[in-house]
Amino acid sequence: MITQIDKDTFETVYRGRIYTLCRSCSYAWSMWNKTINGRTNPPKPFDSLADVEKHYKHWKGIALLAGEK
């Protein structure tokens, strides 16, 4: 399940990782993921939410939820 934290930040938990997606200044969107024990990976940039949906199936529907066409 995708949870909206604020206007430009979304989170979901999938296979023991917490994924945080937020709108950024340098790219359209950036995603961080960390394990449940707290180890964080560097952010991955995306040009659009369609790209996020293409790379991560568990983010399907985020473009609709965020209001991006």
C-alpha positions as CSV (number, residue, x, y, z in Angstrom):
1,M,0.0,0.0,0.0
2,I,1.3,3.5,-0.9
3,T,0.9,6.1,1.9
4,Q,1.0,9.8,1.2
5,I,3.1,11.6,3.8
6,D,2.6,15.1,2.4
7,K,1.9,16.8,-0.9
8,D,5.2,15.6,-2.5
9,T,6.2,12.6,-0.4
10,F,5.0,9.0,-0.6
11,E,6.1,5.8,1.2
12,T,5.5,2.1,0.8
13,V,7.0,-1.0,2.5
14,Y,7.8,-3.9,0.2
15,R,9.9,-7.0,0.9
16,G,11.5,-5.8,4.0
17,R,12.4,-2.3,2.6
18,I,10.9,1.1,3.2
19,Y,10.7,3.1,-0.1
20,T,10.3,6.9,0.1
21,L,9.5,8.8,-3.1
22,C,9.6,12.6,-3.1
23,R,9.6,15.4,-5.6
24,S,13.1,16.9,-5.8
25,C,14.7,20.1,-7.3
26,S,17.4,18.4,-9.4
27,Y,15.1,15.7,-10.9
28,A,11.4,15.3,-11.1
29,W,11.4,12.6,-8.4
30,S,13.9,10.8,-6.2
31,M,13.5,7.5,-4.4
32,W,15.3,6.3,-1.3
33,N,15.0,2.9,0.1
34,K,16.2,1.5,3.4
35,T,16.0,-1.9,5.1
36,I,14.0,-2.3,8.2
37,N,17.2,-2.3,10.2
38,G,18.0,1.3,8.9
39,R,20.6,0.8,6.2
40,T,19.8,3.5,3.5
41,N,20.8,3.3,-0.2
42,P,21.6,6.5,-2.2
43,P,18.6,8.2,-3.9
44,K,17.6,7.1,-7.4
45,P,16.4,9.8,-9.7
46,F,13.4,9.5,-12.0
47,D,12.2,12.0,-14.7
48,S,8.5,11.1,-14.1
49,L,6.2,8.9,-12.1
50,A,5.6,6.8,-15.2
51,D,9.3,5.9,-15.0
52,V,8.9,4.9,-11.3
53,E,5.9,2.6,-12.2
54,K,8.0,1.1,-15.0
55,H,10.9,0.2,-12.7
56,Y,9.0,-0.7,-9.6
57,K,5.8,-2.7,-9.9
58,H,4.8,-2.1,-6.3
59,W,4.5,1.6,-7.1
60,K,1.8,1.0,-9.7
61,G,-0.8,3.7,-9.5
62,I,1.4,6.4,-8.0
63,A,1.0,8.7,-11.0
64,L,-2.8,8.6,-10.5
65,L,-2.4,9.1,-6.7
66,A,-0.1,12.1,-7.1
67,G,-2.2,13.6,-9.9
68,E,0.5,13.4,-12.6
69,K,-0.7,12.6,-16.1
